[in-house]
Amino acid sequence: MAESVRFLLGHEPRELRALDPNLTVLNYLREVEHRTGTKEGCAEGDCGACTVVLGELDGDRLHYRAVNACILFVPQLDGKQLITVEHLRRPDGSLHPVQQAMVECHGSQCGFCTPGFVMSLFALYHSERAPSRQRILDTLAGNLCRCTGYRPIVDAARRMHELGHHDQFSAHEAETIRQLQALGRADRLAFGHGGKRYFAPRRIEDLAALCEQFPGACLLAGGTDVGLWVTKQHRDLDTLIYLGAVEELRRLEVTGTHLEIGAAVTYADAMGALGAHWPDFGELIRRLGSVQIRNSGTIGGNIANGSPIGDSMPALIALDAELVLRKGAARRTLALEDLYLDYRKTALQPGEFVELIRVPLPQAEHQFRCYKIAKRFDQDISALLGAFCIQLGQGTVTKVRIAYGGMAAIPKRVRACEQALRGRPWTAATVARGREALARELAPISDMRASAAYRLLAAQNLLTKFHIETTEPAFDTRVLELEASHV
């Protein structure tokens, strides 16, 4: 294997051969390119100081998205454009509108976090001309300022388009598209260095063959968890197989009965479709990570990773989602709730991978809610997540599915609780029976995020909350939560 990774650094072509597949973009920029504007704050995708922007082809158009360089591997840049804060200055030496707005609005204090904020705003600058305040806050939620100077940065986000709607990237867009098209590959990327191997297949048949050839390989999608294995656990990933170039895995389609989500569909791309059918699910995705994380992380990766704190799994289990798994040319269907066997242990066979997630579309009589309990509202790991889907017939529970995550070794469907509710009137007395069943059925753990007693009580209270919201429409607990968040 002797292929090279090809991408644009700004508008300059790069072709890298002797490359460690585990090298992060952050370390490459700082140690190889000596572009030190991109900072290391946390090395785990939380603080946003390392934010860069990727330009990618979307058909015949160019799409910009902000990502965390600290947990992105350099080979993932293949065929893309990498933009850092150093590229924003205009050819005549003047500041980019985003930078100028930060100056005029006094958005920089100690300055360490400023490049990351600028790059997040740069991506927003190229995606929306008149973003709402909520959109601005969502954009900046993945960038931390320890000087607590958020207000002037929000002011800068409002000001930047007043300084001009076009920049040198807009002017150079046609040429950039031509350059990226020239970098496109008809076949897979494959290279090795220092005893490590990296593959980026483009066809699902090629992916299936690679997974059978290297059954112990690490499958890499967004890298929002895998990246931490390198940066925090200092692991060497000997064989990486990247899923993001496989077109079939990026499919997002609504059929007559299901929403079908390819395993490499990002949170950002899935968020709109999930939120349109299940508003609570869209809100859950908004909370589980920053824009940078949602631009990289995938639903399929969250599922296959098997982490007990993955937020999407309880919601998908409550919605009766199923997986299409593939090994070689063979496919099988498995209910998501049956995937998890023990801590980080799944029913996936060696060489098998998740190809598709199929979520049944909601029916008119169904009601769905999911609630995330964490110490912070934005971007925090759940101490507990509860998801509830119920169908009522003349006030009686006819169907119910309830799942919890973040409490123990695996996400869990609570069948005893469901049995206590099914066939009974949807009343406070029935909910009390469900609470008692939860106390017998759940075995939460105690850790740094919550005690076992807290988790159990919160799980019971979430069931009560679900009952209140589905029987007293005038009582919207979200109003109380919104008011509390502004106290």
N, C-alpha and C positions, 0 to 999 in steps of 0.2 A: 504493500500500500504506500503510495507516494503522492497522493493528490494534495492540493493546497486549498486553504480557506481564502476566498476572494470576497472583498467587500469594499465599500467606499468609506474612507475616513474624511468626513466633510464631503469634498468633491474630489479627493485624491484617491486613486485606486491603491489597494493593499492586497498583496498575495503572500500568505504566510505558509511556510512548509514545515520547518523544524519547530513544531508547536506542541506544547503539552496540552492535551485535550481538557485537562482540569484547570487551565489558566482562566481566571476570571477577567472580565472586561475591565474592571476597576484596576486590577494589578497590571494588566497590559497597558492601559493608558498611562498610568503613573510611572511604571518601571521601564517600559519599552519606548513609548512615544514621548515620555516626559511631559505629558499634559496633566499638570497637577491641579487644575481647576476642579476636577472631579475628586471629591473628598471621600475618605473612609470615616464613617461615624460609628456604625454598629456592625457592619459586615453580615447582616442578616435580613436586609430589606425592610427595616422599620423606620429609619430616621430620614431617608431621602437625600442625604448629603451627596450620595453617589449618582443621583439621577442623571441619566443621559436620554437622548431621544433616538429612536430607530425610525428610519424612513423605509417603508416597504411598499412594493407594488401591490395594488388592489385592482386587478384587471389592467386597464391602461391609465390608472390614476396612482398618485403617490399618497400614501397614508402615513402620518406621523404619530408615534405613540411613545409616551414616557415610560421608562423601565429603570429598575435598579441594576446598576453595573456591578454591584458587589456580589450578586448571586447569579449572574449571567456568564456563561462560558463563551470564550472567544469563538469557537467553531459555530455557535448559534448565530453569529453575524453573517455567515455565508449568504451572499446574494442580497445583502441589505446595506443601507447607509447608516453610519454611526455619526451622530452629531453631538459635540460637547460644547461647553460654554465658551471655549476658545473660538469656536466657529461663528459666533453670533455677531461679532464686530463687523461692520460693513466694510466693503472694499476701500472706501475713502477714509477709514479709521473712525468713523462716527459710531455711536452706540446703536444697537438694535432697539426697536420700540419697546420691547420688554425691559431691556436694561435701562433705557432712558426713563421709563416709567418708575422703575425701582429707585432711581436717583431722585427724580422729582418728588416722589412720595415718601422719601426717607425710609425705604423698605429694608435697607441693610444696616445691621448694627455691628456685632463683632465680625460678621462677614463669613464665618465658617460655613454656615448653612446656605448662604446666598446663591452660590452656583446651582445648587439643587432646586431651589425655589424658581430661579430663572428658567431652568430647563423644563420644569413642570408647566410654568406659564407659557413657555415657547410652544409646547405641544398644544395647549389650550388656544393660543393665538392662531394656530393653523387649523383648528377644528371648529371654532365658534367665533363669530364676530361680536355677538352681544350676549355673553354668558350671564345667567342669573347669579344672584349672590349665592344660592345653594350650590350651583354648579361650580362656582369659584371655590367655595369651601370644600366641596368634595375633591376638587383638583389638588388642593393644598393639604388635604388631610394626611397625605403620606410624607410630608416634609415637616420636620420638627425644628423649632427655633427656641433654643434655651434662653434667649434674651427676652422671650415672650413678646415679640414684636409683630404679631399677626395683622393687626389692623392696618398699618401702612402697606403691608404686602397685598392685602385685599384691595386697598385703594389703588395700588399699582396695576392689579389685574383689571380694574375698571378703566384705568387710564390708558393702557397700552394701545388699544385700538384707536384712540383719539389721536395718536401720534403716527398713524398710517396703517393701512390694511395690507400692504404688500411689503415684502422684504427681498433680500438677495436670493433666498431659497425659492420664493415664488417666481422670481425672474429666471432662475436657473432650472425650473422644474422639468421642462421638456428635455433638457440635456441630461438631467439626473435620471429620468425615466429611461432614456436611451442607454445610459451607462448600466443601469440595473438590469435592463433586458439583456444586455450583452453578457452580464455575469450569470444569467440564468443557466440552469443545468437541465439536461434531458434525462440524466441518470443520477444515481446516488453519489453523494460525497463519501469517500472512505479514505482514511489516512491513519497512520500510526506513528508514534514517537515515544521513545523512552520506555518501551514495553507496554504502552497504553494504546487503545484503539478507539476510533470514533467513526460512527456510521450515521449518515443522514439519508435514508431511502426516500424516494419520491412516490413509489407505488406500494400499495398495501401488500401485494404478493411478495415484493422484495423484503418488506418488513417482516412478514411471516416467516420467510426463509431465514432471515438473520436471527430471529428469535429462536428458531429451532437449532440453528448452528451454534448460537451462543446463549444457552438457556439461563446462564448466570449473569447475563449482562444487565446493566442498569438502564432501564428505559427512562429517557429524559424527555419531558414535555415542556413545562414552563420553568422548571428548576427552582421554584420558590421554596421547596423543601430540600431537594437534592443539593442545591447550592450550599445549604448550611452544613451538609455532611462534609463538604470540603473546607469551608471557611471556619466552622466551629469545632467539628470533630476531627479535622485534619486527616480525613480518609482519602486514600487513593482509589479512584474509580477506574479500574483497569479497562473495562469495555463499556462504552456509552453508545446507545442507539437512540438517536433523536427522532421524535415523532412529528415535530412541527412542520416538516416538509411534505408529509403524506397528505395529499389533497383529500382522499376519502375520509380521513380522520378529522377534517375540519368542516365537515358537512353539518349544517343546522337546518332541519326541515320539519314542517308541520304537516302531518298526514291527516287522514280523516279521523284517526283515533288516538294518535300519539304525537308528542314532541320528541323528535329524534336528534340526539346530540352526539356528534362525533367525539371520540376520546380526546382529541387535541383542540377542541373548541375552547377558547379562553373564557374566563369569567366575564370579561368585558363584552365579548360577542354573544354570550348566552344570557346575559343579564336582562336585556330587553325582552326576549321571548319568554323567559321564565316569569318576569315581572308582569307581563301582559296577561298571562293565564293565572298566575298566583302572586298577587301583589306582595304578600309577605315574603315570598322567596326572593323577589327582586330586592327588597329592602335588606334581607339577610346577606345577599351577595355584596351590597354596598357597604355593609358593616364588617365583612370578614377580612377585608384588606383594602389597601390604598388603591388609587388608580394605577400606580406602577405595578402592584401585585396583580390586580385584575387584568392588566394588559398582558401579563406573562403567564400566570397560573391558569390551570385548566380544570374543568369539572372531572374529566377522566383521571387526571393525576391525583386529585383529591380522593377519589374513590379507590384507585388501585394502590395508593400509598398505604392505605390501611391504618392511618393514624386515628386513635380514638378521639382526637379533638378536631377532626375534620368536620366542618360545619355543614357541608352539603348533604352528607349521608343520612342523618335523621330525617331531614325534610324529604329527601327522595324516597326513603323507606316508607314514610307515612303516605306518600303519593303512589305507592306500589310500583316503583320503578323496577325495570329489569335490565340486565346487561346482555349484550351480544358479545361473547368471547370467541376468540379465534386462535387456533393452533394449526399451523400449516394451512391446508385448504379446508379444514374442518371448522365448523362453527357450532356453538351451543348457546342456549339461552339459560340464564340463571337469574333468579330473583335477587335483587341487591341485598336483601336481608340475609340471604344464605351465603354471601361471599365471605363474611367475617367469622373466623373460627376461634381466634385467640389474639392476644396482643401482637399486632403487626403480622399476623398469620392469616392468610386468605385461602380460598378454595382454588385459586389459580394454579394450574399445572405448570411444570417446567416448560418454557417455550410458549406459553399461552399469554395473550394480552387482551385488554379491553378494547373492543372495536367501536362499540356504540352503546349509548344509554337511551333507553326508551321509557318515556314518562307518559302515562295515560292522561289524556286531556280531561279537564274538569267537566263534570256534569252540573247541570243547573242547580240540583238539590244538594250538592256537596259544599261543605264549608271547610276551609283550610286556614290554619294559622301556624306560624313558628315563632318561637321566642328565644332570644339569645340573652343569657345572663353572663356578664363580664364586668370587670372592674372599671374598664373604660368603654365608652360608647363606640368609638371608632377603633378598628384595627387591634383588637385584643383577642387573646385566646379565650375560648368559652370556658367558664366554670361549669356551665350546664347549658344544653340546648334542647328544647322540647318542641316537637312537631306533631300536629294533630289534624286529622282529616276525618270528618264525620258526615254521615248521610242520615237525615231524619225523615220519617214517614208519619204524619199526623202526630208529631210531637214525640215519637218513639225512635230510639236509636236503632236503625236498621243495619248500617255498616259503620265501622270505626276502625281506624288504624292510628296508632300512637307510637312514636319512637323518641328515644332520648340519646343524646351523645354527650361526650365530655365528662362522663361520670365514672367510667370504669374502663376495662381493657378494650371493649368494642362498642360500637353503636348498637343499641338494643331496641327491638320492638317488644312492647310490654303486652303480651297476649293475655295474661291473667287480668290485667286492668281492662283490656278491651272486652273480655268475657263478662266482667262485672257490669259493664255498661250496655252491652248489646241486648236488644230486645226489651229494654226498660225505658220508661219515660225519661226524657232529658230534663231532669230536675235536680235540685240541690241534694236530695236524698240519694239519688243515683250516683251523683258525683262523689258523695261521701263514701259510697261503696268502692268507687274507683280509687279513691285516696287510700283506703285500707288495703286494697289489692297492691297498690304501688309499694306500700310499706313492706309487704311480704315479698314482693317480686324483685325490687331493686336492691342492689348491693353496691352502693357508691363507695369510692375511695376518698381518703383525705390526702390532700397535697397542698402545695403553696397557693393554689387558686381558691380552694374552698375545702371545708371539712365535709366529712360524709354526712353528718347530721344536717348541715346547711343544704347540701345538694338534695337530700331526700325531701326536706321540707319545701325547698324551692320547686322540686318536680311536682309535688302535690299541689302547691299553690298555682303553678302554671295550668294544671288541669282545671282548677277552679276559675282561673282567669279566662280560659277558653270558654267555659260554660257561660260566664257572665257576658262575654262579648258576643256569643251566638244566641243569647236569649234576651238580652237587653240592648238592642241596637243604639238606643239613645246614650248609653253609657260607653263611651269610647276611652279605654284606658290609655290610648296613645296621646290623647289630649293632656292627661295628667303627666305622662312621661315627658312630653314636650315642655310643659310648664316647669317641671322639675329641672330639666336640663338648662333652663334659662335663669334659675335662681342664683 
